[in-house]
Structures are given as structure tokens and as C-alpha cells.
Amino acid sequence: MPKVSVLVPVYNVERYLRECLDSIVNQTLKDIEIICINDGSKDSSLSILEEYAKNDSRIKIIDKSNSGYGISMNIGLDNATGDYVGIIESDDFADLGMFETLYNMAVENNVDLVKSDWYCYWTKNNSDIKANAISKELSNRVFSTKDEPFVLKMQPAIWSGIYKREFLKENDVRFLETPGASYQDTGFYFKAMMQAKSVIFTTEAFLHYRQDNLNSSVNNKNKVYCICDEYKEIERYIKANQHLVESFLEYSYACRYKAYDWTVYRISEKFIPDFIDNFAREFKEIEKSEVLGKYFYSQVNKKDFDLLLNNTNKFCKIFLRKIFFRKIRNFRKKLISVNFNSSRKSLVLFGKQIWCEK
């Protein structure tokens, strides 16, 4: 039995696939299996996979017709045999010590899952910025999500960790099988984190999360509502596992509200009125259930929430106005701005970015 099963969902990623596979086959942890699920790629992705599989017996290719990310990932889970399961998206890549470090942490602390920080990576500049998503206070100690529920607010980043395979199986932690590839990590992350009795995080970063792959969900109406599907699935899962209701149902509604609010800023403007109508309909039903309490109202703007439910058209107009002014601010930043991180700074002059070491 391998120590870690690495799942690699593949769809039309010929440009990035070799870099991804090189970072996996050369991991310092050798006792791994690499399960590549080709979701009906129309480019040379399958040929690249076959080339690598000829030279590395640890690579297993599952070739299937296009059906979407969720189905692909569930097939990967069904075929995994490792003690732990990791995920690497095929347009990302990992530092070579990633799985050895995470596996050792998992075994030494006997936890259900391990999560690390990650890097945001830009192909154009070959540049990384650490996400700094995990605080030192949360790092290197075992906890349960019931005691630290705020971790559910974090970006899912399911590819920055590993998960005990038997834990996933016993708790039916799987992906929602919606078409395409949008937000399915949200439901998986919630399910895993809510069920985990023992979790450990580290501030170390290993995974390079590519920011400038041009395939986007924000201009596709079918994908706009995928975030809604994910939160409905989270609600279903919590209610189907009654021991989760008291700790997580209201918390999930607060996260849902924030996620929908965030989504409105990201989607194409032409979809905003319909999305806000759906936003209002869902929360009118949730409010009727009388689950929303002190915690939920501490996390949202009560005035905005009341406006959403009672005067949706006005709420929509105000939101569109906010987006208009945000676009103006962003346009100014693109002309002239200075940005800092821990090791470098960048200067933007009339749309041209220059990176400098401090």
C-alpha cells in the first residue's frame, strides 16, 4: 500500500502538464501512486500522460469522456489505495519535499488531515507570493474544527494538504458531481474539515497555485451558479449528519452569505441581477427556518441583509454602483501603483509591472 495517492485531474492542460508531472514524479517521498484522471482532453494531454507512464510505473492513467471535475475526482478517490490522499491540479506544481513533509506530519500526529500554506504563482513573471493563509498561532498544533470553526472561512485550497483515505471513506467525503470545474473544492473542504476530529496546519508552503490560467468561470452562466450548488450540498450534508448541525449549520449559512457576496463582485455584470435574485430567494427560505442567530448577524451587515430580503431591486442597484466605483479604483491602480510583500516590491507605471528585490 503506497503512503500517499496523488490525484491529478487533467483537462486540456498540455501547456502546464509536464511541469506538474515533473514536480510529482521527483518527490522525495518515493512510495506514492500517481492517479491521473484525463477528462476527455482534446489537446495532447493524454499523450503526455502516456509518455510519463511508460517511464514511471507509479503513474496510473484513467481516461474517460468529458464529464466534469467532480466526477473525475470521485473516480480518483475510488481508485486510490494509499494511506493518505493528496491532490495536485494539473496546471499547478509542487516543491519536491511536499508529500514527505506532509505525510510525516500526518503520521507523527495521527491526524485526519494536514494542511499547509501555498504560493500564488504567475507564469508571465515566473514569480511567487506566499499566500500567508495560515497563522503561526494555528500552526503545528492538533485541533478539531469544532473548536476552531473559523478555519471554514479560509480558502479551500484542497490541493495544499493530504487526507487520510479511510477517514474520507468512512465519512462519505466526496465531490459534488456538477458539470465543468467550478467551486467543487468548496463542498469537499467543508465536509472534510467538519468531520475531522484531528487536524494539523503548517505555515510551510509547497504548492505553487497558478493564477494566470485563462480558463475562467466568471463569464459562463452555467458556472456562475456552481457556488450555490456547493452550499446547498453543504447544507444537505450537515442535515444528513445530525451531529454536525449544532456546531456548523448556522456557521455554514454565514460562510454562504459571504461567498455569495464575494461572487457578485467576480461574475460578469450581465449575470448580477439574476444572481442577486437567487441570493435573496435562498436566504428568505433560510430565514424562515429560524436557524439564523447571534453568530450569523455578527458576521453580516444587518442593514444590507434586510435590504437584500425586503428590497432586492434596491440592493442590486447599490451593488452595481459599488462595482462601478471599484472598477474606477482598479483602473487607477493599473496606471500607477506600488505593491510590497515580504521580500520584493513591484512598481506599476501605465500598466507595466516591474519587480524589484528589497
N, C-alpha and C positions, 0 to 999 in steps of 0.2 A: 504493500500500500504506500503510495507516494505521500510525502509530508504535506505538499500543497498542490491543489489542482488550480491552474491558472486558466480562467475563461477569457477568450479573446473573440468578441463579436466582430464580424467582418462584413462590410458592405461598401464596395466602390472606394477603397482606400489605397489604391496602388501607389499613390504619391508618398504615403507615410508608412506603409506596412513593413518595409524592410527595417526601418529604424526601430519600429515597435518590436518586431520579432528578434532582432539582434539583442535588444535590451532584456529579453526574456530568456533566450537560449543560453546567454552568457551569465545568468545569475550565479552568484557564489553558492547558493543553495542548489545543489545538483539534483536532489531527489524530488523532482516536481514532474507533473504531467501538464502538457500544454494543449488545451482543447480549443481549437479554432472553429467557430461556427460561421460558415460562409452563407450569408442570407441572400443568395441569388445575385451575387455581384455581376455586373455587366462589363467590368473592366478586367484587367489582368490579375486581380487579387487572388483568384483561385490558383492560377499558375504559380504565383509567388509562394503561396502556401505549400503547394505540391513540391516545389523546389526545395524549400526548407525541410519538409517532412522526409525527403529522401536522405537527408544528411543528419537527421536527429530523430531517433525512434521515440522520443518522448512526445512528439507532436502528433496529435490525433485530429484529423480533419472531418468535420461534419458538414457536408454540402447539401443544401436544401433550397427549395424555391423561396422567393422573397415572401416573408410573412410578418416581418417586424422584429424589433429589438426584444420585446417581452418574451415572445415565443422562442427566439434564439437563445436567450439567457436561460429560460427554463429547461430547454433541451440540454444546454451545457450543464446545469445543475444535476439533471437526471443522469448524465454520463460521467460526472465527477466521482472519483474514488479516493481522493486524498483526505487526510485528517482535517485539513483546512481548505477553504476556497478563497482564491483571490481573483480579481477582475482587472484586466488591462484593456482599455478601449484601444482600438487598432490605429487611431491617429495620435495616440499618446506614447510615451516611453518612460521606462523606469531606470533609476540608478541600480547598479548591479548587485548591491547588497540589500535591496529592499526586502525580498522574501525571507532571507536568512535572519535579518533583524526582527521582522515581524513575527516569524514563526518561533524564534527563541523567546520573545516576549510572551507569546501566547502560551507556550508550554511551561515556562518558568512560573507564570502567574495563574495557570489553569483557568483561562477566561474563555467566554463565548466568542468574543471578537476583540480585535486590536485595530485601532485607527491611528493613522499618522497625519501629519501636516503634508502639504504638497506645494509644488511650484506652478505658477501660471507662466506658460511659455508662449513666446511669439516667434513664429518661423522667420518672418521677414527680417527681424533684427538678431535672430538667434539669441534671444535674451530671456532670462528667467526673473521672476519676482516671487519670493516666498509668500504664500497666502496668509501666513500667520493666523490661521483659523483656530488653532488650539493654544490655549493659555498655559503658562507654566504651572498655574495653580491646579489645573485639571490633569496635567501630565504625570505619567509614571506612578499612578496610584490606581488601585482597583476600586471600581464603584458600580452601582446599578443605576440605570436610567430613572428608576422610580425615585431615587434620592437626588438625582441631578437632571430633572426633566428638561432643563433649558438646552441640553445638547440636541434636542429635537429641532431647535431653531437653526442649527448650523446647516450650511450647505451639505447636501447628502454625500457628495464625493465618495461614493461607494467603492471606487477604484483605489482609494488610499488606505485600504485596510484588508484584513483577512477575517474569515468567519468559520467557526467550527462547523463542519459539514453536518454532523449528526444533530447539532443544535438547530440548523436551518430546517432539516428534515422533520424533526420532532415537532416543530412549531409552525410548519407549513409556511415558511417564509419564502415567498416566490414573487415573481414579477407579474404585473398586470399585463395581459396579452392584448393590448391595444395596437392598432396598426402603426407603422412608422417607428420613429425613435425620438420620443419627446417625453421627458419628465418621469419615465418609468422607474428611475432610481429613487424617486421620492417615496413611493409606497414601500419599496424594498427596504429602504433605510429606516422608515418608521417602524415597520414590522420587526426588523432585527433589533433595533435599539429598545423598543418597548418590551420585547420578550427577554432580552439579555439580563441575566442575573449578575453577570460579572463582565466588566468592560475595562479595558485599559487604553489610554491615549498616549501618544508621544509627540513632542514638538519637532522631532526629526522629520525631515521631508525627503521623499524619494521619487515620487511620481511627478512627471512633467506633463501638465494638463494643457493641451494645445488650445490657444484662444482664437486663432485666425483660420480655422477650417470654415469655408464659406457656406457649408450646408446649414441653413438656419430654419428655425421653427416659427419665427415671428411673422413671416409673410404667407403662411399656409393656414387657411381657415380650419382645415381638418386637425391641425396640430395645436391650434390656439386653445382648444378645449381639453386637451390631454391633461393639463394640470387639474382640471375639475374632475376628470375621471379618476385621477390618482387619489384625490382627497375623499371622493365617495368610496373608493376601495378601502382607504384607511378607516373611514367610519364603519364600513361593513365589518372589517376585520376586528376592530375594537369591540363591536357589539356581539360578534361571534365568539369572542374570548372574554367572557364577562369579568374575569379577574383584572382586565385592563381598564374597564370603564371608569372606575372611581379615580384612578391616577391620571388617565390620559385623554378621556373623551373631550372634556372642556378645553384641555390644553391643545388638542388637535384642531379644535374649531378656531382658536386664536391663531395658530400657525396657518390655518386655511385662509383666514381673513387677510393676514399679512401677505401670503403667497398670491392671492388674487389681486390685492392692491399693487404688488410688485409687478405682476403680469401685465396689468393695464399700461404701465409705463413702457413695457417691452414690445408689445404687439403692434402690428400695423394699425394706423389710426382708423382705417376704414372698418376694423373689427371692434373698435372700442364700445360703441353704443350697444351692440348685441351682447358683448361680453359683460358689460355692466348690468344689463337687464338680467342675465343669468346669475350674476353675482348677487343681485338683490333677491331674486326668487329663492335661491338656495338658503340665504340667511333669514329670510322670512319664515321658512319652514323650520330652520334650526331654532329660531327664537320661540316659535310655538311649542317646541319640545320642553321648554323651561329648564334647559341644561345650563344655559349661559349664566354665569355668576360673577362674583367679585373678581376672580382672576381674569376672565375674558375682558371685562370692562376696564381693567387696569392696563390692558395691552393695546386697546384700540382707542381712537379718538371718538368719544361718545357722541359728539355733535355730528361728526361725519357718518357714523354708523346709523344714527337716527335719520339723517338726510338720505342715505342710501335706501333705507327701508320705506320711508314715507314720502320722499320726493325724488325718485330715481332720475328723472329728467334733469332736474337742477344739479344733482350730484354729478351727472355725466358732463354737463356744461362746465362746471367748475373744474373737473378733472382735465377736460380738453384744454382749458385755459392754462392750467398748471403745466401741461405738456408743451404748449406753445412757448411759454416763457423759459422752460427748461431747454428747449431746442436753441433758443437765442443765447442762453448762457453757454451751452456746449459749443456753439459756433464760435463764440468769442474765445473760449479756451483753445480751440483748434488753431486759432490765429496766433495767439501769443500766450504761453503758459510755462511755468517751471514746476517740475514734479520731483519729489525726493523719495528714496527708500533708504534702507539701512546701509547700502553700500554704494549706491550710484544716484545721480540726478540726471534729469533729462530737460532739455530746453526745446520748446516748440515755437518756431517762427513761421508764420504763414503756412501752417500745415506740415512743415518738415520737422521731424524729431531728431535730436542729436543727443546721444547718451554719453555721459562723462563719468569717469571714476572720481570718487571724492578724494 
